[in-house]
Structure formats: C-alpha cells, structure tokens
Amino acid sequence: MKNLVFIKMAFRFLGIGSGKTVSNARKSLFGAVLGIGISIIPLIVVLVVSDGMIQGITSRTIELGTGHLQAIDMRPISTYKNAETEKNVRSLILDFDADDFVENAWIERQGNGLVIGKNGRSGGTIRAVEPEFFTQNIRALNLIRVISGSLQFENSKSAILGAAIAEKLGLKVGDTCRIITINKNEKGKTVPRVSAFKISGLISSGYQELDALWVFIPLSEGLKIMPLNSSLTSIVVSTKDPFDEDKMNALELKLSSILPETFSIYSWADLNRPAFTSFKTTKNILLFIMFLIVLVASANISSAIVMLVMERRREIAILKAAGAHPASISLAFLLAGLFTSLGGIILGMPLGILTALHINEIFAYAEKILNYLQNFVYSFFHGTGKPLEIHLLDPAYYLEHIPVKLNFFDLYIIAVCMLILSVVVCLVPAVRAGREKPIEIMRKL
C-alpha cells in the first residue's frame, strides 16, 4: 500500500474526515494538543523575557558602565592632577586605528564617596567624566532618560545624579549636595575632603542596580577631590560593534603593543564576566524547567497514542491481513502523534508570542490587581497603614521596562524540537502497533 493511504488514516485517527464517531482516544489527543499549546506559552515567554533582560542589562552595562574597552593606568604617577598622560593615550588610541573600528574615547576617574543631601547621607560611585561623555556618546544617550534638568554641566561645580540616589537623599535639580572623599595632606595623613556641587540633572537608565549610586561630576573637579590611591583613572573606548569578538581581540592586541607598559587593556567581557555568566546560567535553568513542563505535556501524546492503538486494533488486524507492512502501520500512528504536536504548536505559538509582546502590560495589570487585593485584605484586618507594594519584577534588581525582541530562529528551534520530541515519545506505541499479530487480535475481538 502507498503511504498516502496511511496519511489519510492518521488524519482519521484525529477525527478529520471520520464523521462523528465517539472516540476516547481522540479526546485524549485533543487534550494533548491543548497541553502542548499551553506548555509552549510559558516557554516562549521565559525565552523572550530572559533574552530581553540580558540584552537590556548588557547594553546598559556596556554603554553606561564599563564601556566597550578600558585602558587603565595601573601605575599612575602620584603627582599628576591634570590627566595629561590619559589625554596623550586617548589621542594615541584614536589616531592609530587604521580600520576605523574605534568610534570615540573618553577619560574617566571613578571612586567612592559619601553623598550628603537633605534626607541624610548615602554612599555613591563618583564618576568624573568629560562633558563630551554625554554630548557625543549617542548610544548612551539612547539609554538614558532625563528625569529633570539636563545632561550638561553648568559649571565645574555641577553634578548629575542618578534618580534613585537623588530620591533617597531628597535632592532635586537646583539643590546643593556635599560629597566627602578621602585625601592625604602634605604630611601623608588621611583627611576627609568636603566638596559642594549643585545638581544640574537627574537621570535614570531604567536599571537601578547600575545607576542607583551614580554621581557624575566634571573631570577637572574629579581629578582634584579623588586621589590616585583611592580611585581609578581609565580611558573608556567605544567601538562600532562590541560583540564582534575577532575585531575586539585584534583591537586589544594592537593597543597592548602601542600603549605604555603601565596600561592594562580590559574588554567589557573581562570586566563583567561573573555577572553575565550568572545571567546565562539563570536563563539555562529556567529553560530547563520549562523543558520539563513541555516533556510532561509531550507524555500526554504518548498516552493518547496508546489508547488510540487499543481502540484501532480491529482496523490494524484488517490492514495487516490485507498485506499492510508493519512499518506503514507504525508510520500512521507516528504521523498522528506528529500532527497532534503540530496542532499544539499552531495553538501555542501565536498565544506565546502575543503574551511575550505584551509582557510589560501583563505584569503591570497583575501588579495592580495583587496590590489592590493586598490593600483590601490589609485594611480589613489592620484597619490603618499601608503594606509594602508588590513588584513581580523588583525594579531595584531588574529592568523597569523589559525590552521585547523576538528571535525567530529560537522560535523555529522550539517548533522543530517539539515535533522531534513528539515523534520520540510516540515511537514505542507506534512500533508496537506495527508488530500486532492479526490472528491474536481477531481471537480477542
């Protein structure tokens, strides 16, 4: 017999073209379709959300934190306070790049300090940067949201603060904050130094763990108030594509050969390796858990095929007696399982994509409902006061807004893996159906 006959037979097993015959196995197959569809939805959502989170955090960390590449003077001259060495190195970096892979470079001195505001004090990361860091860094500008004020230093005593630290200290644009840093006097004694700065802007990157301690000040003032022994001076390099490993490695080698021996070169991958390794590990664990859910849903297909084989034993006996090859019988049941999985994919894939595209709105509505119920229960039992607000994704640790970007190749891999998995779980009952002996079946029936 031709395989086309058994393709039609597989469709009849699913109830296509078989009239209104009652079949418990067919109901199980439809249940398996629903189970596969439902299991695909969280798998796609987890994949899209984790990719969006990793991409969003990575881009903010690279563009607003460590830069694409850093050239750090590990043995700076203790007497210089005007960063002439760094200026010369920056010019060297920008001039030597024959491939035009380097876009720009900025000098930055970074250290820690104590920021004093209206509502108390808080530790902060003091970043002394050139004005061009904001005006010429287009990629960074696309990731920064100006809450109030501007991204320009009005004078040498201006400061730009992260929104989180400003809110904590009760500071707004126009207020004056004081920054305490540790310096050494002429006798080598450690003494605190207090510097006053006027707030010219409040900014946010949407990732509080990165910008919660941000205090940007002009480079000229940073060189004065942060000594070399308690801060780090570096040239932050921006390239055309920080994810091009070959060009990044080639750039590191070239810089290592032309820069002074005291300078060390670090890429963004070197500076952030523990964090990004943790992100990938967390994503893999989540995907593994989702895979287990899909595996359980796929087991329903195997159970439904077993029931289908039991229901169709008479037909199997007739086909075998008519000369049907065992492989053709097995093929019919495998196709039934494959079509069941395909139906689940057709059902679950659009719903999963739709859910992923509106995940921010779903989280927002879910948080509103949960907080409303919490407030109602709290007021019912306690009467006064207000409980802590519920966040499904705490903005203190996650992005305030999840970037959603569909990777169609990943969706294709999910669909293919689901189809392969459905064939694998149906293999045993399908092979057993092909090995059924017609005489024994007829005796039992």
VOKE-395739 format. One line per 4 residues: number of its first residue (from 0); their letters; for each residue x, y, z of C-alpha. Coordinates in Angstrom, 1 decimal, padded with zeros to 4 digits. Layout:
<titis>
NUM	A	X:Y:Z ~ ...
</titis>
This chain:
<titis>
0	MKNL	000.0:000.0:000.0 ~ 001.0:003.5:-000.6 ~ 002.0:005.7:002.3 ~ -000.6:008.3:001.2
4	VFIK	-003.3:005.9:002.5 ~ -001.8:005.8:005.9 ~ -001.5:009.6:006.0 ~ -005.3:009.7:005.4
8	MAFR	-005.6:007.1:008.2 ~ -003.6:009.3:010.6 ~ -006.0:012.2:009.8 ~ -008.9:009.9:010.5
12	FLGI	-007.4:009.0:013.9 ~ -007.5:012.7:014.7 ~ -011.2:012.9:013.7 ~ -010.6:014.6:010.3
16	GSGK	-013.0:013.0:007.8 ~ -014.2:010.3:010.1 ~ -017.7:011.6:010.8 ~ -019.0:012.0:014.3
20	TVSN	-017.8:008.7:015.8 ~ -017.2:008.7:019.5 ~ -013.5:008.1:020.5 ~ -012.0:008.5:023.9
24	ARKS	-008.5:008.3:022.4 ~ -009.4:011.1:020.1 ~ -010.5:013.2:023.1 ~ -007.1:012.4:024.7
28	LFGA	-005.3:013.6:021.5 ~ -007.2:016.8:021.6 ~ -006.3:017.2:025.3 ~ -002.7:016.6:024.3
32	VLGI	-003.0:019.3:021.7 ~ -004.2:021.7:024.4 ~ -001.5:020.6:026.8 ~ 001.3:021.2:024.2
36	GISI	-000.2:024.6:023.3 ~ -000.4:025.7:027.0 ~ 003.2:024.4:027.7 ~ 004.7:026.3:024.8
40	IPLI	003.3:029.7:026.1 ~ 005.5:029.9:029.2 ~ 008.5:028.5:027.3 ~ 008.3:031.4:024.8
44	VVLV	007.6:034.0:027.5 ~ 010.6:032.8:029.5 ~ 012.8:032.8:026.4 ~ 011.8:036.3:025.3
48	VSDG	011.8:037.8:028.8 ~ 015.2:036.3:029.7 ~ 016.7:037.4:026.3 ~ 015.2:040.9:026.8
52	MIQG	016.5:041.2:030.3 ~ 020.0:040.0:029.4 ~ 020.2:042.2:026.3 ~ 018.8:045.3:028.2
56	ITSR	021.2:044.9:031.2 ~ 024.1:044.1:028.9 ~ 023.6:047.1:026.7 ~ 023.3:049.4:029.7
60	TIEL	026.3:048.0:031.5 ~ 028.4:048.3:028.4 ~ 027.3:051.7:027.2 ~ 026.8:053.4:030.6
64	GTGH	029.2:051.5:032.8 ~ 032.4:049.8:031.7 ~ 032.4:050.9:028.1 ~ 033.4:048.6:025.3
68	LQAI	037.0:048.6:026.3 ~ 039.1:050.2:029.0 ~ 042.7:051.2:029.1 ~ 043.7:051.5:032.8
72	DMRP	046.9:053.0:034.1 ~ 047.8:050.6:036.8 ~ 050.9:052.5:038.0 ~ 050.0:056.2:037.7
76	ISTY	052.4:059.0:038.7 ~ 051.2:060.1:042.2 ~ 051.9:063.7:041.5 ~ 049.9:064.5:038.3
80	KNAE	046.4:066.0:038.7 ~ 045.6:067.1:035.1 ~ 045.3:063.7:033.4 ~ 047.9:064.7:030.7
84	TEKN	049.0:061.1:030.4 ~ 045.5:059.9:029.7 ~ 044.9:062.6:027.2 ~ 048.0:061.6:025.3
88	VRSL	047.0:057.9:025.4 ~ 043.5:058.8:024.2 ~ 044.9:060.6:021.3 ~ 047.1:057.7:020.5
92	ILDF	044.1:055.3:020.6 ~ 042.0:057.5:018.3 ~ 044.9:058.1:015.8 ~ 046.3:054.6:015.4
96	DADD	043.0:052.8:014.4 ~ 043.5:052.2:010.7 ~ 040.4:050.0:010.5 ~ 038.2:052.8:011.8
100	FVEN	036.8:050.4:014.4 ~ 037.1:052.8:017.3 ~ 034.4:055.4:017.4 ~ 035.5:057.5:020.4
104	AWIE	037.2:057.5:023.7 ~ 036.7:059.4:027.0 ~ 038.8:059.9:030.1 ~ 037.1:058.9:033.4
108	RQGN	038.2:058.9:037.0 ~ 036.0:056.8:039.3 ~ 036.0:056.4:043.0 ~ 033.7:056.1:046.0
112	GLVI	032.4:058.9:048.2 ~ 029.8:059.9:050.8 ~ 027.0:062.0:049.3 ~ 025.1:064.2:051.8
116	GKNG	021.6:065.5:050.9 ~ 018.5:066.9:052.7 ~ 017.4:063.5:054.0 ~ 020.7:062.1:055.2
120	RSGG	023.7:060.6:053.5 ~ 024.5:057.7:051.2 ~ 027.5:056.0:049.6 ~ 027.9:056.8:046.0
124	TIRA	030.0:056.0:043.0 ~ 031.7:059.2:041.9 ~ 032.3:059.3:038.2 ~ 034.3:062.2:037.0
128	VEPE	033.8:062.5:033.2 ~ 034.4:064.9:030.3 ~ 031.4:066.8:029.1 ~ 031.7:065.0:025.8
132	FFTQ	030.7:061.8:027.5 ~ 027.1:062.9:027.4 ~ 027.1:065.1:024.3 ~ 029.0:062.8:021.9
136	NIRA	028.0:059.3:023.3 ~ 024.9:058.6:021.1 ~ 024.4:055.1:022.3 ~ 024.5:056.1:025.9
140	LNLI	022.0:058.9:025.2 ~ 019.6:056.4:023.8 ~ 019.6:054.5:027.1 ~ 019.5:057.5:029.5
144	RVIS	016.2:059.1:030.5 ~ 016.4:062.6:031.8 ~ 014.1:062.9:034.8 ~ 014.6:066.6:035.3
148	GSLQ	017.3:069.2:034.4 ~ 019.7:068.5:031.6 ~ 022.8:066.3:030.7 ~ 025.1:069.3:030.7
152	FENS	027.4:070.5:033.5 ~ 026.5:074.2:034.1 ~ 030.0:074.8:035.6 ~ 032.8:072.9:037.3
156	KSAI	030.8:072.6:040.5 ~ 027.8:070.9:038.8 ~ 026.7:067.3:039.3 ~ 024.3:064.9:037.6
160	LGAA	022.8:062.3:039.9 ~ 021.0:059.0:039.4 ~ 017.3:059.3:040.2 ~ 017.4:056.6:042.9
164	IAEK	020.1:058.2:045.0 ~ 018.6:061.6:044.5 ~ 015.2:060.4:045.7 ~ 016.8:058.7:048.7
168	LGLK	018.6:061.9:049.7 ~ 015.7:064.2:048.9 ~ 017.6:066.1:046.2 ~ 016.2:067.8:043.1
172	VGDT	017.6:070.0:040.3 ~ 019.0:073.2:041.8 ~ 019.8:071.8:045.2 ~ 023.3:071.5:046.6
176	CRII	024.8:068.3:047.8 ~ 028.1:067.7:049.5 ~ 030.5:064.9:048.6 ~ 033.0:063.6:051.1
180	TINK	036.1:062.0:049.7 ~ 039.3:060.8:051.4 ~ 042.5:062.7:050.6 ~ 046.0:062.9:052.0
184	NEKG	047.6:066.1:053.2 ~ 051.2:067.1:052.8 ~ 052.3:065.1:055.8 ~ 050.7:061.9:054.3
188	KTVP	047.9:061.9:056.8 ~ 044.4:060.8:055.6 ~ 041.9:063.5:055.9 ~ 038.3:063.9:054.6
192	RVSA	037.6:066.5:051.9 ~ 034.1:068.0:051.6 ~ 033.1:069.4:048.2 ~ 029.8:071.1:047.3
196	FKIS	028.1:070.6:044.0 ~ 024.9:072.0:042.6 ~ 022.5:069.4:041.0 ~ 022.1:070.2:037.3
200	GLIS	020.3:067.0:036.2 ~ 018.6:063.8:037.4 ~ 018.9:060.7:035.1 ~ 017.9:057.1:035.0
204	SGYQ	018.9:054.2:032.8 ~ 015.9:052.0:033.8 ~ 018.2:049.7:035.7 ~ 018.6:050.8:039.3
208	ELDA	021.4:048.4:040.2 ~ 023.5:050.2:037.8 ~ 022.6:053.8:038.3 ~ 021.4:053.8:042.0
212	LWVF	024.7:055.2:043.1 ~ 025.6:057.4:040.1 ~ 027.1:060.8:040.8 ~ 028.6:062.4:037.7
216	IPLS	030.9:065.4:038.2 ~ 033.2:067.2:035.8 ~ 036.6:065.6:035.2 ~ 038.5:068.6:036.3
220	EGLK	036.9:068.5:039.7 ~ 037.2:064.8:040.0 ~ 040.9:065.0:039.5 ~ 041.1:067.3:042.5
224	IMPL	038.9:065.6:045.0 ~ 039.7:062.0:044.3 ~ 043.3:061.0:044.9 ~ 045.0:058.3:042.8
228	NSSL	045.4:055.9:045.7 ~ 041.7:055.7:046.2 ~ 040.3:056.0:042.7 ~ 040.8:054.6:039.2
232	TSIV	041.6:056.6:036.1 ~ 040.9:055.0:032.7 ~ 040.3:055.7:029.0 ~ 036.8:054.3:028.1
236	VSTK	036.8:053.3:024.5 ~ 033.7:053.0:022.3 ~ 033.7:050.8:019.2 ~ 031.4:050.1:016.3
240	DPFD	030.5:046.6:017.4 ~ 031.5:045.4:020.9 ~ 030.1:041.9:020.2 ~ 032.5:041.3:017.3
244	EDKM	034.9:039.1:019.2 ~ 037.5:038.9:016.4 ~ 037.8:042.6:016.0 ~ 037.7:043.2:019.7
248	NALE	040.5:040.8:020.3 ~ 042.5:042.3:017.5 ~ 042.0:045.8:019.0 ~ 043.2:044.6:022.4
252	LKLS	046.4:043.2:020.9 ~ 047.1:046.4:018.9 ~ 046.5:048.6:022.0 ~ 048.7:046.4:024.1
256	SILP	051.5:046.8:021.6 ~ 051.4:050.6:021.3 ~ 050.3:051.9:024.8 ~ 052.8:052.5:027.6
260	ETFS	053.7:049.4:029.7 ~ 051.8:050.8:032.8 ~ 048.5:050.5:030.9 ~ 046.4:047.3:031.0
264	IYSW	043.6:046.6:028.5 ~ 040.3:045.1:029.6 ~ 037.2:044.4:027.4 ~ 033.6:044.6:028.6
268	ADLN	033.5:040.8:028.7 ~ 036.5:040.7:031.0 ~ 035.1:043.3:033.3 ~ 031.6:041.8:033.6
272	RPAF	032.3:038.1:033.2 ~ 030.8:037.0:036.6 ~ 027.6:038.9:036.1 ~ 027.0:037.7:032.5
276	TSFK	027.9:034.1:033.4 ~ 025.3:034.3:036.2 ~ 022.7:035.6:033.7 ~ 023.3:032.8:031.2
280	TTKN	023.2:030.2:034.0 ~ 019.9:031.5:035.3 ~ 018.4:031.5:031.8 ~ 019.5:027.9:031.1
284	ILLF	018.0:026.8:034.4 ~ 014.7:028.5:033.6 ~ 014.7:026.9:030.1 ~ 015.4:023.5:031.6
288	IMFL	012.4:023.9:033.9 ~ 010.2:024.9:031.0 ~ 011.5:021.9:029.0 ~ 010.4:019.6:031.8
292	IVLV	006.9:021.1:031.6 ~ 006.9:020.5:027.8 ~ 008.2:017.0:028.3 ~ 005.3:016.2:030.6
296	ASAN	002.9:017.6:028.1 ~ 004.5:015.5:025.4 ~ 004.0:012.4:027.5 ~ 000.2:013.0:027.1
300	ISSA	000.7:012.4:023.4 ~ 002.3:009.0:024.1 ~ -000.6:008.1:026.4 ~ -003.2:009.1:023.8
304	IVML	-001.4:007.1:021.1 ~ -001.5:004.0:023.4 ~ -005.3:004.5:023.8 ~ -005.6:005.0:020.0
308	VMER	-003.8:001.8:019.3 ~ -006.1:-000.1:021.6 ~ -009.2:001.4:020.0 ~ -008.0:000.7:016.5
312	RREI	-006.8:-002.9:017.0 ~ -009.6:-004.2:014.7 ~ -008.5:-001.9:011.9 ~ -004.9:-002.8:012.4
316	AILK	-005.8:-006.5:012.1 ~ -007.7:-005.9:008.9 ~ -004.9:-003.9:007.4 ~ -002.3:-006.4:008.4
320	AAGA	-004.4:-009.3:006.9 ~ -004.7:-007.2:003.7 ~ -000.9:-007.2:003.4 ~ 000.0:-003.9:005.1
324	HPAS	003.6:-003.6:006.1 ~ 004.3:-003.2:009.8 ~ 006.4:000.0:009.1 ~ 003.4:001.6:007.3
328	ISLA	001.1:000.9:010.3 ~ 003.7:002.4:012.7 ~ 004.1:005.4:010.3 ~ 000.3:006.1:010.5
332	FLLA	000.5:006.3:014.4 ~ 003.7:008.3:014.3 ~ 002.0:010.8:011.9 ~ -001.0:011.0:014.3
336	GLFT	001.4:012.0:017.1 ~ 003.3:014.4:014.8 ~ 000.0:016.1:013.8 ~ -001.1:016.3:017.4
340	SLGG	002.2:018.1:018.3 ~ 001.8:020.3:015.2 ~ -001.7:021.3:016.4 ~ -000.3:022.2:019.8
344	IILG	002.4:024.3:018.2 ~ -000.1:026.1:016.0 ~ -002.2:026.8:019.0 ~ 000.5:027.8:021.5
348	MPLG	003.0:029.6:019.3 ~ 000.8:032.6:018.5 ~ -000.5:032.8:022.1 ~ 003.0:032.7:023.4
352	ILTA	004.3:035.4:021.0 ~ 001.2:037.6:021.8 ~ 001.8:037.2:025.6 ~ 005.6:037.9:025.2
356	LHIN	004.9:041.1:023.2 ~ 002.6:042.4:025.9 ~ 004.5:041.1:028.9 ~ 005.1:044.6:030.3
360	EIFA	001.4:045.4:030.3 ~ 000.5:042.0:031.7 ~ 003.0:042.5:034.6 ~ 001.6:046.0:035.2
364	YAEK	-002.0:044.8:035.4 ~ -001.1:041.8:037.5 ~ 000.7:044.1:040.0 ~ -002.3:046.4:040.2
368	ILNY	-004.6:043.5:040.9 ~ -002.3:042.0:043.5 ~ -001.7:045.3:045.3 ~ -005.4:046.0:045.3
372	LQNF	-006.2:042.7:046.8 ~ -003.4:043.1:049.3 ~ -004.6:046.6:050.3 ~ -008.1:045.3:050.7
376	VYSF	-007.1:042.4:053.0 ~ -004.7:044.6:054.9 ~ -007.3:047.2:055.6 ~ -009.8:044.5:056.6
380	FHGT	-007.5:043.0:059.2 ~ -005.4:046.0:060.3 ~ -007.6:049.0:059.5 ~ -004.8:051.6:059.2
384	GKPL	-001.5:051.7:057.5 ~ -000.4:050.5:054.1 ~ 001.6:047.3:053.2 ~ 004.7:047.3:051.1
388	EIHL	003.9:047.4:047.3 ~ 004.2:044.2:045.4 ~ 006.5:044.0:042.4 ~ 006.6:040.9:040.3
392	LDPA	010.0:042.1:039.0 ~ 011.5:044.4:041.6 ~ 013.0:047.4:039.7 ~ 015.8:047.5:042.3
396	YYLE	017.2:044.3:040.7 ~ 015.6:044.1:037.3 ~ 014.9:046.5:034.4 ~ 011.9:048.8:034.9
400	HIPV	010.8:048.0:031.4 ~ 011.6:044.7:029.7 ~ 012.9:045.1:026.1 ~ 010.9:042.6:024.0
404	KLNF	012.7:041.3:020.9 ~ 011.5:038.1:019.2 ~ 014.2:035.8:017.9 ~ 012.5:033.9:015.1
408	FDLY	015.4:031.4:014.9 ~ 014.8:030.4:018.5 ~ 011.0:030.1:017.8 ~ 011.9:027.8:014.9
412	IIAV	014.1:025.7:017.1 ~ 011.3:025.4:019.6 ~ 008.9:024.2:017.0 ~ 011.3:021.7:015.5
416	CMLI	012.3:020.3:018.9 ~ 008.6:019.9:019.8 ~ 008.0:017.9:016.6 ~ 011.0:015.7:017.2
420	LSVV	010.0:015.2:020.8 ~ 006.5:014.1:019.8 ~ 007.9:011.5:017.4 ~ 010.3:010.2:020.1
424	VCLV	007.5:009.8:022.7 ~ 005.2:008.1:020.2 ~ 007.9:005.8:018.8 ~ 007.3:002.9:021.3
428	PAVR	003.5:002.6:021.0 ~ 003.7:003.1:017.2 ~ 006.2:000.3:016.8 ~ 004.1:-002.0:019.0
432	AGRE	001.1:-001.2:016.8 ~ 003.1:-002.3:013.7 ~ 004.0:-005.6:015.4 ~ 000.5:-006.5:016.3
436	KPIE	-000.5:-010.0:015.0 ~ -003.8:-010.0:013.2 ~ -004.8:-013.6:014.3 ~ -004.3:-012.9:018.0
440	IMRK	-006.3:-009.6:017.6 ~ -009.2:-011.4:015.9 ~ -009.3:-014.1:018.6 ~ -009.6:-011.4:021.3
444	L	-012.2:-009.4:019.5
</titis>
